[in-house]
Structures are given as structure tokens and as C-alpha cells.
Amino acid sequence: MPVLVRPVRGRRDFRRFIDYAYERNAHDPHWIPPLRLSEHERLTPKKNPFFAHADVELLLAWRGDDVAGRIAAIDDRLHNEVHRDDVAMFGFFEAADEDAAQTLLAAAESSALAHGRKVVRGPINPSLNESAGLLVDGFDTDPMVMMPHNPPEYADYIESAGYRKVKDLFAWLYDLEPEVPPVVARLALRVRDRERVTVRPLQLSEFAREVERMRAIYCGTGTGRTSPSP
């Protein structure tokens, strides 16, 4: 049967969009299902501040009465204001087979064109502040924190649609026991002294100001130096 893509409309479609990831990956022993509540919240505009600067259209692929895949077509206006690379994104990608994948990606590309974008990048779910990319190696291991875990065939589905890798993302396992290696400890001390770095615990009594300091450091640009409030 042909695959048709329709936008999510109403609560029932919204539940199907979320549920499909659990159905598609149910037989993978290494797929760690996220909390449905958290998935619901990060895809709800009133509960996720990302939607304040981005247009997100949730799309479902249908084969008859059955869901055959899902994708989110994302236009992040803030990203384009900052980076000026005229790019749209796709994310939350799941597909039953290559036909469904091709149809979903074509729908995301049509959405990008409708927003006047020239490039489509993904998967990004929904921004680089969360998970991004595809797992292409290590399918026999549990996923790392904030790293994707998907069926092996997804990379072929996406590349066959004309997409190409732009960056490798790595997850590292580093054993700190029984102690930090001496060479790392010496390097850390050298950087601390040279840059006059002070390390201290978070002060919960000044939680709001501590959060603002962390935000200023995280959002720092240029040299990487920031001037958070004292």
C-alpha cells in the first residue's frame, strides 16, 4: 500500500506520534525508552521554550490505517538569525521501511522550502541542546546519555535520500578508578594555575544567581570568556 504523510492533528495523532517510537524499537534490547511524560512535554509548545523561536510541524506516515513512521519538520528562526546558514532541520525520525523514510524526508524538505530554507539537516531532536545525529556503530551497547539509539538501517534510509554526513559524534567511556591518571592531573593543575581557575561547590543559598552564572558561561562566545554577575 502507498505511504501517505499527514500532519498531526489532535490529541489522538499526538499520542500516536509519541507512541510510534516505542513500537518501532520495542524489540531492541538496548533501546532505553524515555519517559512518555517527558516526551509529551518536550513536544508541547506551552511546556518547551524551544517553540518560542521555532516552527515545528509533527508529521505521521500512514500505510492504510497503520502508522509507518514519523518525523518533525523544524524551522529554528533563532538558529538562522545567529548562524545565517539558511537551514531547516528534521528530527524525531522513525520509519518502518525505506519507502516510509523517503516519503517522510520528502515531506520535511517540502516544509523547509515553504519556509524559504535551502538546506535540511538532521536528525536533530529538536536542537543541538538535546540529542542529534544517528547511531552508526555500537548497536550492541546501551545508549550513552543524550545520544541517539536507532535501528541500523536508518543511516542507509537517510543517505539513500541524498543526505551526507557532516560530522562524527563520539561517546566515550573513561574509567576514573582508582584515581585520575597523573598526566591528566598535572595538565589540570597547569591549566588551573595559568587561567586562574577556581573550583567550588554550587551554592544552593544563591541558586538563582548560580544558575545565571552557569547560563552566562554556557552562552559565552568569541574567546569563551564571559563576565557573569559577581
C-alpha positions as CSV (number, residue, x, y, z in Angstrom):
1,M,0.0,0.0,0.0
2,P,1.2,3.5,-0.7
3,V,2.6,5.7,2.1
4,L,0.8,8.9,2.9
5,V,2.1,11.7,5.2
6,R,-0.3,13.8,7.2
7,P,0.3,16.4,9.9
8,V,-0.5,15.6,13.4
9,R,-4.0,16.9,14.2
10,G,-5.5,16.5,17.7
11,R,-4.6,14.5,20.8
12,R,-5.0,11.1,19.2
13,D,-2.5,11.8,16.5
14,F,-0.2,13.4,19.1
15,R,-0.3,10.2,21.1
16,R,0.4,8.1,18.0
17,F,3.4,10.3,17.2
18,I,4.9,9.7,20.6
19,D,3.9,6.0,20.8
20,Y,5.4,5.1,17.5
21,A,9.0,5.3,18.7
22,Y,8.2,2.8,21.5
23,E,6.5,0.5,18.9
24,R,9.3,0.7,16.4
25,N,12.1,0.0,18.9
26,A,10.2,-2.4,21.2
27,H,12.3,-5.5,20.1
28,D,15.7,-3.8,20.6
29,P,17.1,-4.8,24.0
30,H,19.5,-1.9,24.0
31,W,16.9,0.8,23.3
32,I,16.1,2.7,26.6
33,P,12.6,4.1,26.3
34,P,12.3,7.7,27.5
35,L,9.6,8.7,29.9
36,R,6.4,9.3,28.0
37,L,5.7,12.3,30.2
38,S,9.0,13.9,29.2
39,E,8.4,13.2,25.5
40,H,4.9,14.7,25.8
41,E,6.3,17.8,27.5
42,R,9.2,18.5,25.1
43,L,6.8,18.3,22.1
44,T,4.2,20.5,23.7
45,P,4.7,24.2,22.8
46,K,3.4,25.6,26.1
47,K,5.9,23.4,28.0
48,N,9.0,23.7,25.9
49,P,10.6,27.2,25.4
50,F,12.2,26.0,22.2
51,F,8.9,26.6,20.4
52,A,9.1,30.3,21.2
53,H,11.7,30.7,18.4
54,A,10.9,27.7,16.2
55,D,8.1,26.4,14.0
56,V,7.7,22.6,14.4
57,E,5.4,20.5,12.4
58,L,4.8,16.9,13.5
59,L,4.2,14.5,10.6
60,L,3.0,10.9,10.6
61,A,3.4,8.4,7.8
62,W,0.4,6.2,7.2
63,R,0.1,2.9,5.3
64,G,-3.6,2.3,5.3
65,D,-4.8,2.5,9.0
66,D,-1.3,1.8,10.4
67,V,1.4,4.3,11.3
68,A,4.5,3.6,9.3
69,G,6.8,6.4,10.6
70,R,7.1,9.9,12.0
71,I,9.2,13.0,11.5
72,A,9.3,16.6,12.8
73,A,9.9,19.4,10.3
74,I,11.7,22.1,12.2
75,D,12.4,25.7,11.3
76,D,14.5,27.3,14.1
77,R,14.4,31.0,13.5
78,L,16.8,31.8,16.3
79,H,19.4,29.4,14.8
80,N,19.2,31.1,11.4
81,E,19.4,34.6,13.0
82,V,22.6,33.6,14.8
83,H,24.3,31.4,12.2
84,R,22.8,32.7,9.0
85,D,23.2,29.3,7.2
86,D,19.6,29.2,6.0
87,V,19.0,25.7,7.2
88,A,15.9,23.8,8.3
89,M,16.0,20.6,10.4
90,F,14.3,17.3,10.8
91,G,14.1,15.3,13.9
92,F,12.3,12.6,15.9
93,F,12.7,10.4,12.8
94,E,11.4,6.8,12.9
95,A,10.4,4.7,9.9
96,A,9.1,1.2,9.3
97,D,11.0,0.8,6.0
98,E,12.7,2.8,3.2
99,D,9.5,3.8,1.5
100,A,8.2,5.4,4.6
101,A,11.5,7.1,5.3
102,Q,11.7,8.5,1.8
103,T,8.2,9.9,2.0
104,L,8.8,11.4,5.4
105,L,12.0,13.1,4.4
106,A,10.4,14.5,1.2
107,A,7.6,16.0,3.4
108,A,10.2,17.6,5.7
109,E,12.0,19.0,2.6
110,S,8.7,20.5,1.4
111,S,8.3,22.2,4.7
112,A,11.8,23.6,4.5
113,L,11.1,25.0,1.1
114,A,7.8,26.5,2.3
115,H,9.9,28.4,5.0
116,G,12.3,29.6,2.3
117,R,15.2,27.4,3.5
118,K,17.8,26.0,1.1
119,V,19.4,23.2,3.3
120,V,17.9,20.5,5.5
121,R,19.9,19.0,8.4
122,G,19.1,16.2,10.8
123,P,18.2,14.3,12.7
124,I,18.2,16.9,15.4
125,N,15.7,16.4,18.3
126,P,14.8,19.3,18.3
127,S,18.1,21.2,18.7
128,L,21.7,20.6,19.4
129,N,21.0,21.2,23.0
130,E,19.3,17.8,23.0
131,S,20.1,14.6,21.1
132,A,21.3,14.8,17.5
133,G,22.7,12.5,14.8
134,L,22.3,8.8,14.2
135,L,23.9,5.8,15.8
136,V,26.1,4.1,13.1
137,D,28.2,1.9,15.3
138,G,27.8,0.2,18.7
139,F,24.3,-1.2,18.2
140,D,25.1,-4.0,20.7
141,T,25.6,-1.5,23.6
142,D,23.2,0.6,25.7
143,P,22.9,4.3,24.6
144,M,25.0,7.0,26.2
145,V,23.4,10.0,27.9
146,M,21.7,12.3,25.4
147,M,23.0,10.2,22.5
148,P,20.7,8.6,19.9
149,H,20.0,4.9,19.6
150,N,18.2,3.7,16.5
151,P,17.9,0.7,14.1
152,P,21.0,0.1,11.9
153,E,19.1,0.7,8.7
154,Y,18.3,4.3,9.4
155,A,21.6,5.6,8.1
156,D,21.0,3.8,4.8
157,Y,17.5,5.2,4.6
158,I,18.7,8.8,5.0
159,E,21.7,8.5,2.8
160,S,19.7,7.0,0.0
161,A,17.6,10.1,0.1
162,G,20.7,12.2,-0.8
163,Y,21.9,13.2,2.7
164,R,25.6,13.0,3.7
165,K,27.4,13.0,7.0
166,V,28.7,16.4,8.1
167,K,30.2,15.5,11.5
168,D,31.1,12.5,13.6
169,L,29.8,12.4,17.2
170,F,31.5,10.2,19.7
171,A,30.5,8.9,23.1
172,W,33.5,8.0,25.4
173,L,33.8,5.6,28.3
174,Y,36.5,6.7,30.7
175,D,37.4,4.8,33.8
176,L,38.5,7.2,36.6
177,E,39.2,4.4,39.1
178,P,41.2,4.1,41.2
179,E,42.3,7.7,40.6
180,V,42.7,10.3,37.9
181,P,45.8,9.4,35.7
182,P,48.8,11.5,36.8
183,V,49.3,13.1,33.4
184,V,45.6,14.3,33.4
185,A,46.0,15.6,37.0
186,R,49.2,17.6,36.0
187,L,47.6,19.1,33.0
188,A,44.5,20.1,35.0
189,L,46.7,21.8,37.6
190,R,48.7,23.6,34.9
191,V,45.5,24.9,33.3
192,R,44.1,25.9,36.6
193,D,47.2,28.0,37.5
194,R,47.6,29.5,34.1
195,E,44.0,30.6,33.7
196,R,43.5,31.3,37.5
197,V,40.5,28.9,37.6
198,T,38.7,28.5,40.9
199,V,36.6,25.4,41.5
200,R,33.9,25.4,44.2
201,P,30.7,23.7,45.0
202,L,27.4,25.1,43.9
203,Q,25.9,27.5,46.5
204,L,22.3,26.5,46.9
205,S,21.7,29.5,49.1
206,E,22.2,31.6,45.9
207,F,20.6,29.3,43.5
208,A,19.1,31.9,41.1
209,R,22.4,33.8,40.8
210,E,24.3,30.5,40.4
211,V,22.0,29.5,37.5
212,E,22.6,32.9,35.9
213,R,26.4,32.4,36.2
214,M,26.1,28.9,34.6
215,R,23.9,30.4,31.8
216,A,26.4,33.1,31.1
217,I,29.3,30.6,30.9
218,Y,27.3,28.3,28.6
219,C,26.2,31.0,26.3
220,G,29.7,32.7,26.1
221,T,31.0,33.3,22.6
222,G,34.2,34.6,21.0
223,T,37.1,33.8,23.3
224,G,35.0,31.7,25.5
225,R,35.3,34.2,28.3
226,T,32.3,35.7,30.0
227,S,31.5,38.2,32.6
228,P,28.8,36.7,34.8
229,S,27.4,38.7,37.6
230,P,29.6,38.6,40.7
